[in-house]
Structure formats: structure tokens, C-alpha cells
Amino acid sequence: CPTVFHRLRELRNISTSEYKQSMDPSVFMRNLDDQKFSEGRGGSFFVFSPNRCFVMKTITKGEAELLLDILPQMYSHLSLYENSMLVRFYGLHAIETPQGARLHVVIMSNVFNSSETIHEPYDLKGSWINRHVGPEKIANPSKLGMDLDLKRKLRIPQAKKEQFIEQITNDAKFLCSLNIMDYSLLLGFHFKLRQNNEVKLALPSSESSINQIQLVPLSSLDSPSSPTNTPIHTELGRIESVDGTEVYFLGVIDILQLYDKSKKMERFLKVYILRKDPRGISCIGPREY
């Protein structure tokens, strides 16, 4: 598996030295005041590498095992589709605590890694039940919103639109083949004509951390350890609007959830006990999802 992770990094021209430099504990400790640790409802923790290129997240043992199982297929898919919208996994590490517990930490690409301010972020699943933040999003547009909070349209050039639809369809078919569902499309708006107010969004890559958005000073993001040759986004990860006044950042995240017995039971409870609209919940089979 280390070899496959190495090859996944090579697909994005991330050298071993750049990767190690980004994860250097001494650099991490020197930038500790700038780190934003976020705890999700599921008990996972997120933290950014000092250069904001990567997201480090704790995952469950089951998620770690799933990642290792699908890694060869993931490499084949990303090799075939270099503009895939799927989040990239660059490493998986196990950490033993003094108490004897084992933590699994995955290193992922940061969809919102950019010098451009993310003014409005959204986590989209295509469902509508319990998919809104409401007044809090209106009062604070930089708060992570959900499907029903999104009132804007993406004004993407036609050629890019067709390319995006084709790629997101290929990615969805790939995840379906792995029996994976409940993933999200992370969408961020940057408005070129809006004042940046010297802040940048530091965003956890999971819906579970929806209340853990942090704003940090732009000046604090400058780090001598930042890789200079690392391409931040694929061609479809950053798209400018037709008139050039908006930039859209996009990526598919949270792709380690199987449609297993627990999810099937969750769907049964929501549909037949809680009487939720079966079309409006995100807990559905991979093909429908």
C-alpha cells in the first residue's frame, strides 16, 4: 500500500520530499498557533498541514480497511481520469497512543486550498430532508451550508459544464461499483469583486464538522514549507464563471461509506418508522445515489 499511495502522489506531481516536508513535525509544531483542530459529530478530528495543501483526518478502523481494499481500483480510476472530482488520498497512518489505543489517520487533498478566499461553502448531497442550516447561513455566508441553503446558480462555460457532467458521472459510476454512497460534493464560491477582508476559509472536509468552520488571517497562511511545484487543483477542481467574476471550487468528499447493513437499517428506520420521504433522504442505495 505505501507504493500505491506513492503512485497516487506522483499522479499529482507531489514528490516524496514535498510530502514529507508538509508533514514535518517540527514545522507543524512551529505553526501550532495557526492550527485549527475540528471535532466532528462522529468523533473524527481534522487538522490542516501548515501549508494548507493537505487535510489530516482520523477515520475508523472500518474506513481504514475499506480504503486499503479499494486503493488499487482508486489508483486505476485516477490514472484513467486525471480530472476526477474525487478527493485524493495520499497516505494512511496508524498511531499508537500511550494508553495502547490505535488511531488511523488519513492524509487527503484539501479541496479549498487556495489563496483566493472561499466566500460561500456548501456541502451537497442531492437530498433535502435535514439538509439546511437556515438563518445562520444567511447571517454568516462563510458558514458551511447544505443543499437547501444554496440559492445561487453556477454560471459555468458550456464546454466546462459538459466536461464536468461527464466526469462527475464517471466518478459516481465508479463509487457505485464499489457499493459506496452518502458522499458529498463540496462547493465553494469565490467572488472576485468582493472584498477579501483579509480572511481565508479553513474548512474541514466533512459534513460532520459543519459547525467547526474557522476563519484565519491570510498572513498566517504563508509558510516556507509550502511545496512550490504541487498543482493545487485539477482542471475541474477550479472553474471560472462565464463572465470571469466568480470562481467555483469543487470536489467529491466523504467517499468511505459502504451501503452496508447499518445503512440499510438506517434507511428502513427513516422510511418506515419515522415516515421520511424515501426520495429526500441521503441514505439510499449506490445506484440511486
Secondary structure, DSSP 4 states (H G I P E B T S, - for coil): -HHHHHHHHHHTT--HHHHHHHT-HHHHHHTGGG---EE-TTS-EEEE-TTSSEEEEEE-HHHHHHHHHHHHHHHHHHHH-TT--BPPEEEEEEEE-TTS-EEEEEEEE-TT-SSS---EEEEE-S--TT---THHHHH-TTS-B-GGG--------HHHHHHHHHHHHHHHHHHHHTTB---EEEEEEEETTS--TTEEEE--SSGGGTT--EEEEGGGG--TTS-SS---S-TTTEEE-TTSSEEEEEEEE----B--HHHHHHHHIIIIIS---TTTSS---TTT-
